[in-house]
Amino acid sequence: MVRVYKEDRCYAMKVYYDQYLTQKGHASGLTEYLFQREKSILLSIKFSTIPGYVDSFVCDNMYCLIQEFLPGNTLAALINQGQRFCETEVRQLLSGLLEILNYLHIPGAEKPVIVHRDLRLSNIIVNDERLFLIDFGLAYRLQNSADIDFLTECASRKITADSSSSYMKKRNDFSIQSDLFGAGVVAVDLFTNSISFDQSVSWEQHIPVSPSLKSFIRRLLAVDGKFASCNEALEHLRWLK
């Protein structure tokens, strides 16, 4: 993602081109398909905390998507800069993320149910205490068979030796449970990426948060039951002690 300017206004531009996508593990010849797929998804989304689609064009075999530019930093960048998050802040971030996901998971007149499927610290921007979600390159539109075929092929190319089958199965699921699990992973990463600890020991033994929040995160991760929807998770989060 790069910044571009037009008439003194800043925009974000995502560029698709063959060499980069091949390096990322995609099969060759998919550049235009990837570009058109994400463009279609972005055109269907109208939400204040998701950067809107602005324009697109093709130049020298590079396919460019233009979106609204968001000032601020990703959660990954903030942690790398030394910022640490307390329990109250993590709860607020989870609330903002679940509100976005709840919108994505509810079908609209021109929007299908959309599952993001790639929730991570680097895909979440914080600006002026507001949370924004970016990068819909791996998103899934419910009951879209072409999406299933494409994303299944992507997953088969990107499985790594250090990724557990359970983790990857939950990450790559074609249901809203993938995003609930991803939200749980974000919560754990906000704590564990801020400290050094023995990786062989459970994260729960190392982060100083309340039992109620630990229980909530475990449910997001589908360790102790699971939430049926993001709305249910939001309601539960609001009532946490």
C-alpha positions in Angstrom: 0.0 0.0 0.0 1.4 3.4 -1.0 0.3 7.0 -0.7 -0.7 8.9 -3.9 -1.8 12.5 -4.2 -4.3 14.2 -6.5 -5.4 17.8 -6.2 -3.7 18.1 -2.8 -5.7 15.1 -1.5 -4.0 11.9 -0.2 -5.2 8.4 -1.1 -4.0 4.9 -0.5 -3.1 2.7 -3.5 -2.7 -1.0 -3.6 -0.8 -2.4 -6.6 -1.2 -5.9 -8.0 1.5 -7.1 -10.3 2.7 -10.6 -11.3 6.1 -10.7 -9.8 4.9 -9.6 -6.3 2.0 -12.0 -6.3 4.2 -14.9 -7.3 6.6 -14.0 -4.4 3.5 -14.1 -2.1 2.8 -17.6 -3.1 0.0 -17.1 -5.7 -0.1 -18.9 -9.0 1.0 -16.9 -12.0 -1.6 -15.3 -14.2 -4.0 -14.4 -11.4 -3.2 -10.7 -11.2 -6.3 -9.4 -12.9 -8.6 -11.9 -11.1 -7.2 -10.9 -7.7 -7.6 -7.2 -8.6 -11.2 -7.5 -9.8 -12.2 -9.7 -6.9 -11.0 -7.3 -4.2 -12.5 -4.4 -6.2 -15.9 -6.1 -6.3 -15.8 -6.7 -2.5 -14.8 -3.1 -1.8 -17.5 -1.7 -4.0 -20.1 -3.5 -1.9 -18.8 -2.1 1.4 -20.1 1.2 2.8 -18.9 1.5 6.4 -17.3 4.4 8.2 -14.4 2.5 9.6 -13.5 0.6 6.4 -11.6 2.7 3.9 -13.9 3.3 0.9 -13.2 2.4 -2.7 -12.4 5.5 -4.8 -11.1 4.4 -8.2 -9.0 1.8 -10.1 -6.8 1.7 -13.2 -4.3 -0.5 -15.1 -0.9 0.8 -16.2 2.0 -1.3 -17.6 0.5 -4.6 -16.4 0.1 -3.1 -12.9 -3.5 -3.2 -11.5 -4.1 -0.4 -9.0 -6.9 0.0 -6.5 -7.4 3.5 -5.0 -9.0 3.8 -1.5 -9.5 6.5 1.0 -6.3 7.2 2.9 -6.3 6.8 6.7 -3.8 8.6 8.8 -2.6 6.6 11.8 -0.6 3.4 12.5 -1.3 -0.2 12.4 -1.4 -2.1 15.7 1.7 -3.9 14.6 3.5 -0.6 14.0 2.5 0.8 17.4 3.8 -2.3 19.2 7.1 -2.1 17.3 7.3 1.5 18.4 7.0 0.4 22.0 3.4 1.0 22.8 1.8 -1.4 25.2 -1.9 -2.0 25.7 -3.7 -2.5 29.0 -6.8 -4.6 29.4 -9.2 -1.6 29.1 -7.6 -0.6 25.8 -7.8 -4.2 24.5 -11.4 -4.4 25.4 -12.1 -1.1 23.5 -10.1 -2.4 20.4 -12.0 -5.7 20.5 -15.3 -3.8 20.7 -14.4 -1.7 17.6 -13.2 -4.7 15.7 -16.4 -6.8 16.5 -18.6 -3.9 15.4 -16.9 -3.8 12.0 -17.2 -7.6 11.7 -20.8 -7.5 12.7 -21.5 -5.2 9.8 -19.6 -7.4 7.3 -21.4 -10.5 8.5 -24.9 -9.1 8.0 -26.1 -9.1 4.3 -27.4 -5.9 2.8 -29.3 -4.9 -0.4 -26.0 -4.8 -2.4 -23.6 -6.5 0.0 -23.3 -10.2 0.6 -22.1 -11.6 3.9 -18.3 -11.0 3.9 -15.8 -12.8 6.0 -12.5 -11.0 6.2 -10.4 -14.1 7.0 -7.1 -12.2 7.6 -7.4 -10.5 10.9 -4.0 -9.5 12.2 -2.3 -6.6 13.8 -0.9 -5.3 10.5 -4.4 -5.1 9.0 -5.9 -2.9 11.8 -5.2 0.8 11.9 -5.8 3.0 14.9 -6.4 6.7 14.5 -7.7 9.2 17.1 -8.9 6.2 19.2 -10.9 4.8 16.3 -10.2 1.4 14.8 -10.2 0.7 11.0 -10.0 -2.5 9.1 -8.0 -2.9 5.9 -6.9 -5.5 3.3 -9.7 -7.6 1.9 -7.5 -9.7 -0.4 -8.4 -13.0 1.3 -12.0 -12.1 2.1 -14.8 -14.6 1.3 -18.3 -13.7 0.1 -20.7 -16.3 1.6 -21.9 -19.0 -0.8 -19.6 -17.8 -3.5 -18.2 -21.0 -5.0 -15.5 -19.1 -7.1 -14.2 -17.6 -3.8 -14.0 -21.0 -2.2 -12.1 -22.5 -5.1 -9.6 -19.6 -5.2 -9.1 -19.2 -1.5 -8.6 -23.0 -1.0 -5.9 -23.0 -3.6 -4.3 -20.0 -1.9 -4.3 -21.7 1.5 -2.7 -24.9 0.1 0.2 -22.8 -1.2 0.8 -20.9 2.0 0.7 -23.6 4.7 4.0 -23.5 6.6 5.7 -26.1 8.8 5.2 -24.1 12.0 1.4 -23.6 11.5 -0.7 -26.2 13.4 -3.5 -27.9 11.4 -6.1 -26.7 14.0 -4.9 -23.1 13.8 -4.9 -23.1 10.0 -8.3 -24.8 9.8 -9.9 -22.1 12.0 -8.1 -19.3 10.1 -9.1 -20.6 6.7 -12.7 -21.5 7.6 -15.4 -20.3 5.2 -17.7 -19.1 7.9 -18.0 -16.2 10.3 -16.2 -18.4 12.9 -13.0 -17.6 11.0 -13.3 -13.9 12.0 -14.3 -14.6 15.6 -11.2 -16.8 15.8 -9.2 -14.0 14.2 -10.5 -11.5 16.7 -9.3 -13.8 19.5 -5.9 -14.1 17.9 -5.6 -10.3 17.6 -6.4 -10.0 21.4 -3.8 -12.5 22.3 -1.2 -10.9 20.0 -1.8 -7.5 21.6 -0.7 -8.9 24.9 1.9 -11.5 23.9 3.7 -9.4 21.3 4.4 -6.9 24.1 6.3 -9.3 26.3 8.9 -12.0 26.2 7.9 -15.4 27.5 8.5 -19.1 27.1 6.5 -20.1 24.0 5.9 -23.6 25.4 3.7 -22.2 28.2 0.1 -21.0 27.6 -0.4 -17.3 26.9 -3.0 -17.3 29.7 -0.2 -17.7 32.3 1.7 -14.7 31.2 -0.8 -11.9 30.6 -2.1 -9.9 33.5 -5.8 -9.6 32.7 -9.0 -10.5 34.4 -10.3 -14.1 34.4 -13.5 -12.8 32.7 -11.5 -11.4 29.7 -9.4 -14.5 29.4 -12.6 -16.6 29.4 -14.0 -14.2 26.6 -10.9 -14.6 24.5 -11.0 -18.4 24.9 -14.5 -18.4 23.6 -13.5 -16.3 20.6 -10.8 -18.9 20.0 -13.5 -21.7 20.3 -11.5 -23.3 23.1 -14.4 -23.2 25.6 -17.5 -23.1 23.5 -18.0 -20.4 20.9 -20.1 -17.4 20.0 -22.8 -17.8 17.3 -22.2 -14.3 15.9 -20.2 -11.1 16.4 -23.3 -9.4 17.8 -23.4 -12.1 20.5 -19.7 -11.6 21.3 -20.3 -7.8 21.4 -23.1 -8.1 23.9 -21.0 -10.5 26.0 -18.1 -8.1 26.0 -20.2 -5.2 27.1 -21.3 -7.1 30.2 -17.9 -8.3 31.2 -16.9 -7.4 34.8 
